[in-house]
Amino acid sequence: MTDRKTWPLALSIHPEGTAPEKLSEMAEAGICQAELSMPHLTSVYGDFDYPHRFPSLRREARNLGVDITSVHLPYCGVAPEDPLQDVRDETVRIQKELISVAAEAGVGKCIMHPSRDGTPDAERDERLKYAADSISRINEFASKCGVTLCIENLPRKCLGRTPAEMRMFLENIPGLRMVMDLNHSLLQDNVTFIHSIGKWIVSLHVSDYDLIDERHMLPGLGKNDWNGILKALEDENYRGRFLYELRWDYGYSFSEIAENYNRLVLCTSTGKLSEQSD
């Protein structure tokens, strides 16, 4: 059993959040680890130019007090579960290229989605097999690069929406690990989900929701059972980061995020988790 107070505070940031002034503000607020998230291929290959810029960007970020310790690979414009072999092959090629850049920069974890949304029920079993093949190929490459590939549990009709689907990937692909997103579980409660796949969880996406769909709110603003979730993670010997993944249009400041972490994880504030409408 681990102690939640050993889980470092971290934050998911998009390319626009890597400006020097933003990174400095993060560090000043006490957020010293980050995950670079690039949802769209355009955010990878556009002006941000991740393939050429990332190794130097990570060095610059560390000089400013923020260590980018993981990369969230794009999930829009790729499809590891697509019935068309050419589409899957292109997805594998792109993700391998991006993982190699993360490895060059010394990043140890890359996160990917096992599918897009909207999988037809009649095709679910077949697409799980296609996704497993793509993930296996990407994982084999990541392992050779010294990078841990982590798949994320997903909501709605995506693949990986239940512990059973996640276990299908995790039990059959050696070395594959998992990121537990705490606002994606719509068919099981998070505590049950964590206990079902706890030994594979190496990182978190922390946020709150209404139990109806993902909302990416600050913890305390939704309906998550945070006491139960934190205890389940401790019981499952979780040793990773407490990494917030929030919607930026809600306007949370870095200091608000840090204060939320202090109350929830470190228990160093006497205030309650804030309450506000979505």
ZAMARGU-4260 file (C-alpha; in steps of 0.2 Angstrom, whole numbers, plus 5000, padded with zeros to 4 digits):
<rodrens>
0) 5000/5000/5000 | 5007/5017/4995 | 5004/5034/5003 | 4995/5047/4992 | 5007/5061/4998
5) 5021/5053/4988 | 5011/5056/4972 | 5019/5072/4963 | 5007/5085/4956 | 5007/5086/4937
10) 4997/5094/4924 | 4992/5090/4906 | 4996/5104/4894 | 4993/5108/4876 | 5007/5115/4864
15) 5000/5133/4867 | 5004/5130/4886 | 5022/5127/4882 | 5026/5146/4880 | 5040/5151/4892
20) 5029/5162/4902 | 5016/5149/4905 | 5029/5136/4911 | 5036/5149/4923 | 5019/5152/4930
25) 5016/5133/4932 | 5033/5131/4941 | 5029/5146/4953 | 5013/5138/4957 | 5022/5122/4962
30) 5017/5112/4947 | 5034/5105/4942 | 5029/5090/4931 | 5018/5090/4915 | 5011/5079/4901
35) 5012/5086/4883 | 4995/5082/4875 | 4993/5084/4856 | 4975/5079/4852 | 4975/5083/4833
40) 4988/5079/4820 | 4988/5097/4816 | 4994/5101/4833 | 5009/5089/4830 | 5015/5094/4813
45) 5009/5112/4812 | 5017/5127/4819 | 5022/5118/4835 | 5032/5106/4824 | 5034/5093/4838
50) 5045/5080/4828 | 5059/5093/4827 | 5056/5104/4842 | 5052/5093/4856 | 5069/5088/4863
55) 5075/5106/4864 | 5058/5111/4871 | 5059/5098/4885 | 5076/5105/4890 | 5070/5123/4890
60) 5055/5118/4900 | 5066/5109/4913 | 5077/5125/4914 | 5061/5134/4919 | 5056/5122/4932
65) 5044/5110/4923 | 5048/5093/4918 | 5038/5086/4903 | 5038/5068/4909 | 5025/5060/4897
70) 5018/5063/4880 | 5000/5060/4875 | 5000/5054/4857 | 4986/5061/4845 | 4969/5053/4845
75) 4961/5063/4831 | 4966/5058/4813 | 4972/5041/4819 | 4962/5025/4821 | 4971/5009/4828
80) 4954/5000/4827 | 4950/5004/4809 | 4944/4989/4798 | 4955/4995/4784 | 4973/4989/4785
85) 4980/5004/4777 | 4972/5016/4790 | 4979/5005/4804 | 4996/5004/4796 | 4997/5023/4795
90) 4991/5025/4813 | 5005/5014/4818 | 5018/5023/4808 | 5013/5040/4815 | 5013/5034/4833
95) 5030/5026/4831 | 5038/5042/4824 | 5031/5052/4838 | 5037/5039/4851 | 5054/5040/4844
100) 5055/5059/4847 | 5049/5057/4865 | 5063/5044/4867 | 5076/5055/4860 | 5070/5069/4873
105) 5072/5056/4887 | 5053/5055/4890 | 5048/5038/4898 | 5030/5037/4895 | 5018/5039/4880
110) 4999/5038/4881 | 4987/5033/4867 | 4969/5030/4865 | 4964/5012/4859 | 4951/5019/4847
115) 4941/5033/4841 | 4923/5036/4847 | 4907/5028/4840 | 4912/5010/4838 | 4896/5000/4831
120) 4890/4987/4843 | 4890/4974/4829 | 4908/4977/4825 | 4915/4979/4843 | 4923/4962/4845
125) 4931/4963/4828 | 4938/4981/4831 | 4945/4975/4848 | 4956/4963/4838 | 4961/4976/4826
130) 4965/4988/4840 | 4975/4975/4849 | 4986/4971/4834 | 4990/4990/4831 | 4993/4993/4850
135) 5005/4977/4850 | 5015/4984/4836 | 5016/5001/4843 | 5021/4994/4860 | 5034/4983/4853
140) 5042/4998/4845 | 5040/5009/4861 | 5049/4995/4871 | 5064/4995/4860 | 5065/5014/4862
145) 5064/5012/4881 | 5047/5020/4882 | 5032/5013/4892 | 5016/5014/4881 | 5001/5017/4891
150) 4983/5015/4885 | 4969/5025/4892 | 4952/5020/4897 | 4939/5029/4887 | 4920/5033/4888
155) 4904/5031/4878 | 4906/5019/4863 | 4925/5019/4862 | 4935/5004/4865 | 4942/5002/4883
160) 4927/5008/4891 | 4926/4993/4904 | 4939/4984/4914 | 4936/4968/4904 | 4941/4977/4888
165) 4956/4985/4896 | 4962/4968/4903 | 4960/4961/4885 | 4974/4973/4880 | 4984/4973/4896
170) 4985/4954/4899 | 4990/4950/4881 | 5002/4963/4877 | 5018/4962/4887 | 5024/4978/4895
175) 5009/4988/4891 | 5002/4999/4905 | 4988/5010/4908 | 4983/5028/4912 | 4967/5029/4922
180) 4956/5043/4917 | 4944/5047/4932 | 4931/5055/4922 | 4929/5042/4908 | 4921/5028/4918
185) 4902/5028/4913 | 4898/5009/4915 | 4907/5006/4932 | 4911/5017/4946 | 4930/5022/4947
190) 4933/5012/4963 | 4927/4996/4955 | 4937/5000/4939 | 4953/5004/4949 | 4952/4988/4959
195) 4949/4978/4943 | 4965/4984/4934 | 4975/4992/4947 | 4992/4983/4945 | 4993/4991/4927
200) 4990/5009/4932 | 5006/5019/4930 | 4998/5037/4928 | 4982/5046/4930 | 4971/5059/4922
205) 4963/5068/4936 | 4947/5077/4935 | 4928/5077/4940 | 4912/5074/4931 | 4893/5072/4933
210) 4894/5053/4930 | 4884/5055/4914 | 4899/5060/4902 | 4916/5067/4903 | 4917/5085/4910
215) 4936/5087/4915 | 4931/5098/4930 | 4942/5102/4945 | 4940/5088/4958 | 4926/5093/4970
220) 4915/5101/4957 | 4907/5084/4951 | 4901/5068/4958 | 4917/5058/4960 | 4920/5049/4977
225) 4937/5056/4980 | 4940/5047/4997 | 4935/5031/4989 | 4946/5034/4973 | 4961/5039/4983
230) 4960/5024/4995 | 4958/5012/4981 | 4973/5019/4972 | 4983/5017/4989 | 4977/5000/4991
235) 4982/4995/4973 | 5000/5002/4977 | 4999/5016/4964 | 5015/5025/4963 | 5013/5037/4949
240) 5009/5056/4947 | 4993/5065/4952 | 4991/5072/4935 | 4977/5084/4932 | 4968/5084/4914
245) 4956/5099/4914 | 4946/5109/4902 | 4955/5125/4899 | 4939/5135/4895 | 4934/5133/4913
250) 4947/5145/4917 | 4956/5137/4931 | 4972/5145/4937 | 4988/5136/4941 | 4986/5142/4959
255) 4969/5135/4960 | 4975/5118/4953 | 4989/5118/4966 | 4978/5122/4980 | 4965/5108/4975
260) 4980/5096/4975 | 4986/5102/4992 | 4968/5100/5000 | 4964/5083/4991 | 4981/5074/4991
265) 4992/5082/5004 | 4978/5087/5016 | 4988/5104/5020 | 4973/5115/5018 | 4958/5116/5030
270) 4946/5122/5016 | 4934/5111/5008 | 4935/5107/4989 | 4926/5122/4980 | 4909/5120/4974
275) 4903/5129/4958 | 4891/5125/4944 | 4898/5117/4927
</rodrens>
